[in-house]
Amino acid sequence: MNRTTRFALQVLAAGILLGALAFLFVKTAGIDVKNETQAMSLLREMKDLDSHWDDEVMRHADDFSPATPHADLGAMMSRSLAELERVPAGEAFRKELARLRGGLAEKGLAARAVQEAHERSLAAAAAFQASLDAAEASGKPSPAAALQAKGLREDIRRRLETFPSRAKTMPERLAALPSAARAAGEAFVAARGAEHAAWSRFSFLTLGGRIDLTTRTLAASIDHLLDEKDRWRAYLFAYALALLIAVSYLGLRVASTQAQLRSANEELERRVSERTRDLSAALKRLQESEAQLVQSEKMSSLGQMVAGVAHEINSPLAYVKSGVATARASMPELAGLVADARLLLAILHSEAPEPAELQAAFEALDARLARVSRNRVLEDLEALTHDGLHGIEQISELVTNLRNFSRLDRSKVASFNVNEGVQATLLIAKPTLRRIDVERRLGEVPSITCSPSQVNQVLLNLLNNAAQAIDKPRGRIAVATRREGDDAVAIDVEDNGRGIAPEVLPRIFDPFYTTKEVGKGTGLGLSIAYKIVSQHGGRIDVRSTPGEGTTVTVVLPVAPPPELSALVAAENDAQPA
């Protein structure tokens, strides 16, 4: 074999090796999950819209204001679903989207049924109000009839959720009314009952489970793509390793002199030094990333808290605003009454009042007084001011509890009663616990020295975890405080959720470990709670039975370790601005 042929074969072998390397590299880098990631984001958006849709329909069903606009969340979900259908994905995902489309259509029909039933309820309520007004205007009703009419007026605008319990007593109360008012009342009861039935059907048509199933199907597809990418990466690594071994073998054969070996050793030492510096820099970046993730988890909890506070303030603020608007609408009637009274006084004070003018002034004032009495203007103003003050008191109480929860106006380490922290935290977490029965068993406990804001953070994390673990239609959470010996206080948070498997229990406090679905948790909530309790010299005990529930017990000493203040100050200084 001559030299030219040997060189050609070497070039051919090198080309084959490089071609195989390029092929493996292309296979490794060619798999992209961008479309699937976009679809996952759209599914999370649809789930949020589904939750808001349920709240919007409930709010609309309790709103008796005419022509109240509301967002078409069903159409928004349909647009998101249309975008999902344009994303290229597997057959299983397509089938899940078809089922989701059917569920969305069914829920849209149920929502329209609720809206139509509510419009009939509005018409029946207006007719019932008019019949009650007509009954009062036709003559002085009996005290019993007046009392029943007043109660029925109040029942008209009560929440739809409480209607079945009130509907049982309404026929008996309607019996005390005249026949026309009784018929209008029975029509309202029937319309409101039909609306409650339509709302019950709608509330059971949640799309969350189907969206979760679609999300799991898509996640499985993503996992399959990532597994395939990892497999090709393993092939690439094995091939590169084999190629490296071959090259090293050839290099060892070429490196025949001591000088070349010494040069290779020096080069290797230089690379090790560079790699050591790179690893040190990577370790520092990892530590900074961990601190940022912990701060992100805290900011996530803060965001949930702010959203809950905004929701709780919005409700009393809404009916305070409504009451003020109604009171303002009644002012012209009262102003007219005052003007008629002043005119009559002016005529009476004149030296020779005209009988016809005096009679006209008397009749105008009497008609105005009758209209004010008939329209119950003063009674309505009294009720509106009472409701307004009640709403303002609710807002004031919420702001006070929010300040107590955050402890921004107090020192970082101070005396603290855990019962106050439990009450404030339960109020802040109220939106998360709306469909959960919360039982408080607060005992006589001494005040402890701690960082109040951090202890409240622990309580909020435990309550959020307990609420997310409940998968029953009506969950229960019990919060209890008690003494633990002579020098400690214990807080028990018990839920009747799905529990924790025994093999998972030892890992629940590990950073970044979570059993929640993708996008629902970072695995830092319990880790942060464990760190805070440890800094306070306490402990966390967990008892759980799968399928029955979990009890988390936090034990905090009355007197914390001396270094607690320094730890809290250092942690606050380490947090990014």
C-alpha positions as CSV (number, residue, x, y, z in Angstrom):
1,M,0.0,0.0,0.0
2,N,1.6,3.2,-1.1
3,R,1.7,6.4,0.9
4,T,-1.1,8.1,-1.2
5,T,-3.5,5.3,-0.6
6,R,-2.7,5.2,3.1
7,F,-3.4,8.9,3.4
8,A,-6.7,8.6,1.4
9,L,-7.8,5.9,3.8
10,Q,-6.9,7.9,6.8
11,V,-8.8,10.9,5.4
12,L,-11.8,8.6,4.7
13,A,-11.7,7.2,8.2
14,A,-11.5,10.6,9.7
15,G,-14.4,11.8,7.6
16,I,-16.5,8.8,8.7
17,L,-15.7,9.4,12.4
18,L,-16.5,13.2,12.1
19,G,-19.7,12.4,10.2
20,A,-20.9,10.0,12.9
21,L,-20.0,12.7,15.5
22,A,-22.0,15.3,13.6
23,F,-25.0,12.9,13.2
24,L,-25.1,12.2,16.9
25,F,-24.8,15.9,17.7
26,V,-27.6,16.9,15.4
27,K,-29.8,14.1,16.9
28,T,-29.1,15.4,20.4
29,A,-29.7,19.1,19.5
30,G,-32.6,18.5,17.1
31,I,-35.2,17.7,19.7
32,D,-37.0,20.9,20.9
33,V,-39.9,21.0,23.4
34,K,-40.7,24.7,22.7
35,N,-44.2,23.9,21.3
36,E,-45.0,21.6,24.2
37,T,-43.8,24.2,26.8
38,Q,-46.1,26.8,25.1
39,A,-49.0,24.3,25.3
40,M,-48.3,23.7,29.0
41,S,-48.5,27.5,29.6
42,L,-51.8,27.6,27.7
43,L,-53.2,24.8,29.9
44,R,-52.2,26.6,33.1
45,E,-53.9,29.7,31.7
46,M,-57.1,27.7,30.9
47,K,-57.2,26.3,34.5
48,D,-56.9,29.8,35.9
49,L,-59.7,31.0,33.6
50,D,-61.9,28.0,34.6
51,S,-61.5,29.0,38.3
52,H,-62.3,32.6,37.5
53,W,-65.3,31.5,35.5
54,D,-66.8,29.7,38.5
55,D,-66.3,32.8,40.7
56,E,-67.7,35.1,38.0
57,V,-70.9,33.0,37.6
58,M,-71.4,32.9,41.3
59,R,-70.9,36.6,41.6
60,H,-73.3,37.3,38.7
61,A,-75.9,35.0,40.3
62,D,-75.8,37.1,43.5
63,D,-75.9,40.4,41.7
64,F,-79.4,41.9,41.3
65,S,-78.2,45.1,39.5
66,P,-79.8,45.2,36.1
67,A,-77.6,44.7,33.0
68,T,-74.4,44.1,35.0
69,P,-71.5,43.4,32.4
70,H,-69.3,40.4,33.0
71,A,-66.4,38.9,31.1
72,D,-67.0,36.0,28.6
73,L,-64.5,33.7,30.2
74,G,-65.8,30.7,28.2
75,A,-64.9,32.5,24.9
76,M,-61.4,33.2,26.4
77,M,-61.0,29.6,27.2
78,S,-62.2,28.6,23.7
79,R,-59.5,30.9,22.2
80,S,-56.8,29.3,24.4
81,L,-58.1,25.9,23.4
82,A,-58.0,26.9,19.7
83,E,-54.3,27.9,20.1
84,L,-53.7,24.5,21.8
85,E,-55.2,22.7,18.8
86,R,-52.7,24.4,16.5
87,V,-49.8,23.1,18.5
88,P,-48.3,20.0,16.9
89,A,-48.5,17.1,19.4
90,G,-49.2,13.4,19.7
91,E,-52.5,11.5,19.1
92,A,-53.1,11.0,22.8
93,F,-52.9,14.8,23.4
94,R,-55.3,15.4,20.5
95,K,-57.9,13.0,22.0
96,E,-57.6,14.8,25.4
97,L,-58.1,18.2,23.6
98,A,-61.3,16.8,21.9
99,R,-62.6,15.7,25.3
100,L,-61.7,19.1,26.7
101,R,-63.5,20.8,23.9
102,G,-66.7,18.7,24.6
103,G,-66.4,19.6,28.4
104,L,-66.0,23.3,27.5
105,A,-69.1,23.3,25.3
106,E,-71.1,21.5,28.0
107,K,-70.0,24.0,30.6
108,G,-70.7,26.9,28.3
109,L,-74.3,25.7,27.9
110,A,-74.6,25.3,31.7
111,A,-73.3,28.9,32.1
112,R,-75.8,30.2,29.6
113,A,-78.6,28.3,31.5
114,V,-77.5,30.0,34.7
115,Q,-77.5,33.4,33.0
116,E,-81.0,32.9,31.5
117,A,-82.3,31.6,34.9
118,H,-80.8,34.6,36.6
119,E,-82.6,37.0,34.2
120,R,-85.9,35.2,35.0
121,S,-85.1,35.6,38.7
122,L,-84.4,39.3,38.2
123,A,-87.8,39.8,36.4
124,A,-89.6,37.7,39.1
125,A,-87.8,39.7,41.9
126,A,-88.8,43.0,40.3
127,A,-92.4,41.8,40.0
128,F,-92.4,40.6,43.6
129,Q,-91.0,43.9,44.9
130,A,-93.7,45.8,42.9
131,S,-96.4,43.5,44.3
132,L,-95.2,44.1,47.9
133,D,-95.1,47.9,47.2
134,A,-98.7,47.7,45.8
135,A,-99.9,45.7,48.8
136,E,-98.4,48.3,51.2
137,A,-99.9,51.2,49.2
138,S,-103.4,49.7,49.1
139,G,-103.9,49.9,52.8
140,K,-102.3,49.5,56.2
141,P,-101.2,45.9,56.4
142,S,-101.4,43.8,59.6
143,P,-98.3,43.7,61.8
144,A,-97.7,40.1,60.9
145,A,-98.0,40.8,57.1
146,A,-95.7,43.8,57.4
147,L,-93.2,41.7,59.3
148,Q,-93.3,38.9,56.7
149,A,-93.1,41.4,53.9
150,K,-90.0,43.0,55.4
151,G,-88.3,39.6,55.8
152,L,-89.2,38.6,52.2
153,R,-87.8,41.9,50.9
154,E,-84.5,41.0,52.6
155,D,-84.6,37.4,51.3
156,I,-84.9,38.6,47.7
157,R,-81.2,39.7,47.5
158,R,-79.7,37.0,49.7
159,R,-76.9,34.8,48.3
160,L,-77.9,32.0,45.9
161,E,-76.0,29.4,47.9
162,T,-78.3,29.9,50.9
163,F,-81.5,29.8,48.9
164,P,-82.5,26.1,49.5
165,S,-82.5,26.6,53.3
166,R,-84.6,29.8,53.1
167,A,-87.0,28.4,50.4
168,K,-88.4,25.9,53.0
169,T,-89.8,28.7,55.1
170,M,-90.9,31.1,52.4
171,P,-94.2,29.5,51.5
172,E,-95.4,29.8,55.1
173,R,-94.3,33.4,55.1
174,L,-96.0,34.1,51.7
175,A,-99.3,32.8,53.1
176,A,-99.6,36.0,55.2
177,L,-99.5,38.3,52.1
178,P,-102.4,39.2,49.8
179,S,-103.1,36.9,46.9
180,A,-101.3,39.0,44.2
181,A,-98.2,39.4,46.3
182,R,-98.3,35.8,47.3
183,A,-98.5,34.7,43.6
184,A,-95.6,37.0,42.7
185,G,-93.6,35.6,45.6
186,E,-94.3,32.0,44.6
187,A,-93.1,32.9,41.1
188,F,-89.9,34.4,42.5
189,V,-89.3,31.3,44.6
190,A,-89.8,29.0,41.6
191,A,-87.5,31.2,39.4
192,R,-84.8,31.4,42.1
193,G,-85.1,27.6,42.7
194,A,-84.6,27.0,39.0
195,E,-81.6,29.3,39.0
196,H,-80.1,27.4,42.0
197,A,-80.6,24.1,40.1
198,A,-78.9,25.5,37.0
199,W,-76.0,26.9,39.2
200,S,-75.6,23.5,41.0
201,R,-75.2,21.8,37.6
202,F,-72.7,24.4,36.5
203,S,-70.7,24.2,39.7
204,F,-70.3,20.4,39.2
205,L,-69.1,20.9,35.5
206,T,-65.5,21.9,36.5
207,L,-62.9,21.5,33.8
208,G,-59.9,21.4,36.2
209,G,-59.7,17.6,36.2
210,R,-59.8,17.4,32.4
211,I,-57.2,20.1,32.1
212,D,-55.0,18.3,34.6
213,L,-55.4,15.1,32.6
214,T,-54.5,16.9,29.4
215,T,-51.5,18.4,31.2
216,R,-50.3,15.0,32.4
217,T,-50.7,13.7,28.9
218,L,-48.6,16.6,27.5
219,A,-46.1,16.2,30.3
220,A,-45.7,12.5,29.4
221,S,-45.1,13.5,25.8
222,I,-42.4,16.0,26.9
223,D,-40.8,13.4,29.2
224,H,-40.7,11.0,26.2
225,L,-39.0,13.7,24.1
226,L,-36.5,14.5,26.8
227,D,-35.8,10.8,27.4
228,E,-35.1,10.4,23.7
229,K,-32.8,13.4,23.8
230,D,-31.0,11.9,26.8
231,R,-30.7,8.6,25.0
232,W,-29.0,10.3,22.0
233,R,-26.9,12.3,24.4
234,A,-25.7,9.1,26.0
235,Y,-24.8,7.7,22.6
236,L,-22.9,10.9,21.9
237,F,-21.1,10.7,25.2
238,A,-20.2,7.0,24.6
239,Y,-19.0,7.8,21.1
240,A,-17.1,10.8,22.2
241,L,-15.5,8.8,25.0
242,A,-14.5,6.0,22.5
243,L,-13.2,8.6,20.2
244,L,-11.3,10.3,23.0
245,I,-9.8,6.9,24.0
246,A,-8.7,6.2,20.4
247,V,-7.2,9.7,20.1
248,S,-5.4,9.3,23.4
249,Y,-4.0,6.0,22.3
250,L,-2.6,7.5,19.2
251,G,-1.3,10.4,21.2
252,L,0.5,8.1,23.6
253,R,2.1,6.4,20.7
254,V,3.2,9.7,19.2
255,A,4.4,11.1,22.6
256,S,7.6,9.1,22.7
257,T,9.9,11.5,24.5
258,Q,10.2,12.7,28.0
259,A,9.9,16.3,27.0
260,Q,6.6,15.7,25.3
261,L,5.3,13.9,28.4
262,R,6.4,16.7,30.7
263,S,4.7,19.2,28.4
264,A,1.5,17.2,28.4
265,N,1.6,17.0,32.2
266,E,2.0,20.7,32.5
267,E,-0.9,21.3,30.1
268,L,-3.0,18.9,32.1
269,E,-2.2,20.7,35.4
270,R,-3.2,24.0,33.8
271,R,-6.5,22.6,32.6
272,V,-7.2,21.1,36.1
273,S,-6.5,24.5,37.6
274,E,-8.9,26.2,35.1
275,R,-11.6,23.6,35.8
276,T,-11.2,24.0,39.5
277,R,-11.7,27.8,39.1
278,D,-14.7,27.1,36.9
279,L,-16.2,24.7,39.4
280,S,-15.7,27.2,42.2
281,A,-17.4,29.8,40.2
282,A,-20.2,27.4,39.4
283,L,-20.6,26.5,43.1
284,K,-20.9,30.2,43.9
285,R,-23.5,30.7,41.2
286,L,-25.5,27.7,42.5
287,Q,-25.5,29.1,46.1
288,E,-26.7,32.5,44.7
289,S,-29.4,30.7,42.7
290,E,-30.6,28.8,45.8
291,A,-30.9,32.1,47.7
292,Q,-32.9,33.6,44.9
293,L,-35.2,30.6,44.7
294,V,-35.9,30.8,48.5
295,Q,-36.6,34.5,48.0
296,S,-38.9,33.7,45.1
297,E,-40.8,31.2,47.2
298,K,-41.3,33.9,49.9
299,M,-42.4,36.4,47.2
300,S,-44.9,33.8,45.8
301,S,-46.4,33.4,49.3
302,L,-46.5,37.2,49.5
303,G,-48.3,37.4,46.2
304,Q,-50.9,34.9,47.3
305,M,-51.4,36.9,50.5
306,V,-51.8,40.2,48.6
307,A,-54.3,38.6,46.2
308,G,-56.3,37.2,49.2
309,V,-56.3,40.6,50.9
310,A,-57.4,42.4,47.8
311,H,-60.2,39.9,47.4
312,E,-61.4,40.3,51.0
313,I,-61.2,44.1,50.8
314,N,-63.1,44.2,47.5
315,S,-66.3,42.6,48.9
316,P,-67.1,45.0,51.8
317,L,-65.8,47.9,49.6
318,A,-68.3,47.0,46.9
319,Y,-71.4,47.1,49.1
320,V,-70.1,50.3,50.9
321,K,-69.9,51.9,47.4
322,S,-73.3,50.6,46.5
323,G,-74.8,51.9,49.7
324,V,-73.3,55.4,49.2
325,A,-74.6,55.5,45.7
326,T,-78.1,54.5,46.8
327,A,-78.0,57.1,49.6
328,R,-77.0,59.7,47.1
329,A,-79.9,58.8,44.9
330,S,-82.3,59.4,47.8
331,M,-81.0,62.9,48.6
332,P,-83.1,64.7,46.0
333,E,-86.3,63.4,47.6
334,L,-85.2,64.6,51.0
335,A,-84.1,68.0,49.6
336,G,-87.5,68.3,48.0
337,L,-89.2,67.6,51.3
338,V,-87.1,70.3,53.0
339,A,-87.9,72.8,50.3
340,D,-91.7,72.1,50.6
341,A,-91.5,72.5,54.4
342,R,-89.6,75.8,54.1
343,L,-92.2,77.1,51.6
344,L,-95.0,76.2,54.0
345,L,-93.2,78.0,56.9
346,A,-92.7,81.1,54.7
347,I,-96.4,81.2,53.9
348,L,-97.4,80.7,57.6
349,H,-95.0,83.5,58.7
350,S,-96.5,86.0,56.2
351,E,-99.0,88.5,57.6
352,A,-102.0,87.5,55.4
353,P,-101.4,84.1,53.9
354,E,-103.6,83.2,50.9
355,P,-105.9,80.3,51.7
356,A,-105.4,78.7,48.3
357,E,-101.6,79.1,48.4
358,L,-101.6,77.7,52.0
359,Q,-103.8,74.8,51.0
360,A,-101.5,74.0,48.0
361,A,-98.4,74.1,50.2
362,F,-100.0,71.8,52.7
363,E,-101.0,69.4,50.0
364,A,-97.5,69.4,48.4
365,L,-95.8,68.8,51.7
366,D,-98.3,66.0,52.6
367,A,-97.8,64.3,49.2
368,R,-94.0,64.6,49.6
369,L,-94.2,63.1,53.2
370,A,-96.4,60.3,51.9
371,R,-94.0,59.5,49.1
372,V,-91.0,59.5,51.4
373,S,-92.9,57.2,53.9
374,R,-94.1,54.9,51.1
375,N,-90.7,54.6,49.5
376,R,-89.1,53.9,53.0
377,V,-86.4,56.5,52.3
378,L,-85.4,57.1,55.9
379,E,-85.5,53.3,56.7
380,D,-83.3,52.6,53.7
381,L,-80.8,55.3,54.6
382,E,-80.6,53.9,58.1
383,A,-79.9,50.4,56.8
384,L,-77.4,51.7,54.2
385,T,-75.4,53.6,56.7
386,H,-75.4,50.6,59.1
387,D,-74.2,48.3,56.3
388,G,-71.6,50.9,55.2
389,L,-70.2,51.2,58.7
390,H,-70.1,47.4,59.0
391,G,-68.1,47.1,55.7
392,I,-65.7,49.8,56.8
393,E,-65.2,47.9,60.1
394,Q,-64.4,44.7,58.1
395,I,-61.8,46.6,56.1
396,S,-60.3,48.1,59.2
397,E,-60.1,44.7,60.9
398,L,-58.5,43.2,57.8
399,V,-55.9,45.9,57.7
400,T,-55.2,45.5,61.4
401,N,-54.7,41.7,61.0
402,L,-52.5,42.3,57.9
403,R,-50.3,44.6,59.9
404,N,-50.2,42.0,62.8
405,F,-49.3,39.3,60.2
406,S,-46.4,41.2,58.7
407,R,-45.2,42.8,61.9
408,L,-43.6,45.6,59.8
409,D,-44.1,48.1,62.7
410,R,-42.4,45.9,65.3
411,S,-38.8,44.7,66.0
412,K,-37.5,41.7,64.2
413,V,-37.4,39.6,67.4
414,A,-40.1,40.4,70.0
415,S,-42.6,38.9,72.4
416,F,-45.4,37.2,70.5
417,N,-48.6,35.3,71.3
418,V,-49.1,32.5,68.8
419,N,-52.9,32.7,69.2
420,E,-52.8,36.2,67.6
421,G,-50.6,34.9,64.8
422,V,-53.0,32.0,64.1
423,Q,-56.0,34.4,63.9
424,A,-54.2,36.8,61.6
425,T,-52.8,34.0,59.4
426,L,-56.2,32.4,59.0
427,L,-57.7,35.7,58.0
428,I,-54.9,36.3,55.4
429,A,-55.3,32.7,54.1
430,K,-59.1,33.0,54.0
431,P,-59.4,32.9,50.1
432,T,-57.4,29.7,50.0
433,L,-59.6,28.1,52.7
434,R,-62.9,29.3,51.3
435,R,-64.3,25.8,50.6
436,I,-62.7,24.3,53.7
437,D,-64.1,24.1,57.2
438,V,-61.6,25.5,59.6
439,E,-61.8,24.5,63.3
440,R,-59.9,26.6,65.9
441,R,-58.9,25.2,69.2
442,L,-56.7,27.9,70.8
443,G,-55.6,27.1,74.3
444,E,-54.1,29.3,77.0
445,V,-50.5,29.6,76.0
446,P,-47.7,31.9,77.2
447,S,-46.1,34.5,74.9
448,I,-42.9,33.5,73.2
449,T,-39.8,35.4,72.1
450,C,-39.4,35.0,68.3
451,S,-39.4,36.7,65.0
452,P,-43.2,37.1,64.6
453,S,-43.1,37.6,60.8
454,Q,-41.2,34.4,60.3
455,V,-43.5,32.4,62.6
456,N,-46.5,33.7,60.6
457,Q,-44.7,32.6,57.4
458,V,-44.4,29.1,58.8
459,L,-48.1,29.1,59.7
460,L,-49.1,30.3,56.2
461,N,-46.9,27.7,54.5
462,L,-48.5,24.9,56.6
463,L,-52.0,26.1,56.0
464,N,-51.4,26.4,52.2
465,N,-49.9,22.8,52.1
466,A,-52.9,21.5,54.1
467,A,-55.4,23.2,51.7
468,Q,-53.6,21.9,48.6
469,A,-53.5,18.3,50.1
470,I,-57.3,18.2,50.5
471,D,-59.1,16.5,47.5
472,K,-62.5,16.0,49.1
473,P,-65.6,18.0,48.2
474,R,-65.6,19.5,51.7
475,G,-62.3,19.5,53.5
476,R,-61.5,20.2,57.1
477,I,-58.5,21.8,58.8
478,A,-58.1,22.0,62.5
479,V,-55.6,24.5,64.1
480,A,-54.8,24.0,67.8
481,T,-52.4,25.7,70.2
482,R,-51.3,24.2,73.5
483,R,-48.5,24.2,76.0
484,E,-45.7,21.7,75.5
485,G,-44.2,21.2,78.9
486,D,-43.2,24.3,81.0
487,D,-41.0,26.0,78.4
488,A,-42.5,25.5,75.0
489,V,-45.7,26.1,72.9
490,A,-47.1,23.7,70.3
491,I,-49.1,24.5,67.2
492,D,-51.0,21.6,65.5
493,V,-52.3,21.9,61.9
494,E,-54.4,18.8,61.1
495,D,-56.2,18.2,57.7
496,N,-58.3,15.3,56.3
497,G,-56.5,15.3,52.9
498,R,-54.9,12.5,51.0
499,G,-52.0,12.1,53.4
500,I,-48.3,11.3,52.8
501,A,-46.9,7.9,51.7
502,P,-44.5,6.4,54.3
503,E,-41.7,6.2,51.7
504,V,-42.1,9.9,50.9
505,L,-42.4,11.2,54.5
506,P,-38.6,11.3,55.3
507,R,-37.9,13.6,52.3
508,I,-40.6,16.3,52.7
509,F,-38.2,18.8,54.3
510,D,-35.6,18.4,51.6
511,P,-35.1,21.5,49.5
512,F,-36.8,21.3,46.0
513,Y,-38.5,18.0,46.8
514,T,-42.2,18.1,46.0
515,T,-45.0,15.7,45.3
516,K,-47.1,18.3,43.6
517,E,-47.7,18.4,39.9
518,V,-45.4,20.5,37.5
519,G,-46.0,24.2,38.0
520,K,-47.7,23.9,41.4
521,G,-44.8,24.0,43.7
522,T,-41.1,24.6,44.1
523,G,-40.5,22.2,47.0
524,L,-39.3,25.1,49.2
525,G,-42.3,25.7,51.4
526,L,-41.6,23.0,54.0
527,S,-37.9,23.5,53.7
528,I,-38.2,27.2,54.6
529,A,-40.6,26.3,57.5
530,Y,-38.1,23.7,58.8
531,K,-35.2,26.2,58.6
532,I,-37.2,28.9,60.5
533,V,-38.3,26.6,63.2
534,S,-34.7,25.2,63.6
535,Q,-33.4,28.7,63.9
536,H,-35.9,29.3,66.8
537,G,-34.6,26.2,68.6
538,G,-37.9,24.3,67.9
539,R,-38.9,21.2,65.9
540,I,-41.5,20.0,63.4
541,D,-43.2,16.6,63.8
542,V,-45.3,15.1,61.0
543,R,-47.9,12.3,61.4
544,S,-49.7,11.1,58.4
545,T,-52.0,8.3,57.3
546,P,-52.5,7.9,53.5
547,G,-56.1,8.5,52.6
548,E,-57.1,10.0,56.0
549,G,-55.0,13.1,56.6
550,T,-51.9,14.7,58.0
551,T,-51.0,16.4,61.3
552,V,-48.1,18.8,61.5
553,T,-46.9,19.9,64.9
554,V,-44.6,22.9,65.4
555,V,-43.0,23.2,68.8
556,L,-41.4,26.5,69.7
557,P,-39.5,27.3,72.9
558,V,-40.6,30.3,75.0
559,A,-37.0,31.5,75.1
560,P,-35.2,31.1,71.8
561,P,-31.4,30.5,71.3
562,P,-29.3,33.7,71.9
563,E,-28.1,33.7,68.3
564,L,-31.7,34.1,66.8
565,S,-31.5,37.9,66.5
566,A,-28.1,37.6,64.6
567,L,-29.5,34.9,62.3
568,V,-32.6,36.9,61.5
569,A,-30.6,40.1,60.8
570,A,-28.1,38.2,58.6
571,E,-30.9,36.6,56.6
572,N,-32.6,40.0,56.1
573,D,-29.3,41.5,54.9
574,A,-28.7,38.5,52.6
575,Q,-32.0,38.9,50.8
576,P,-31.8,40.7,47.4
577,A,-33.2,44.2,47.3
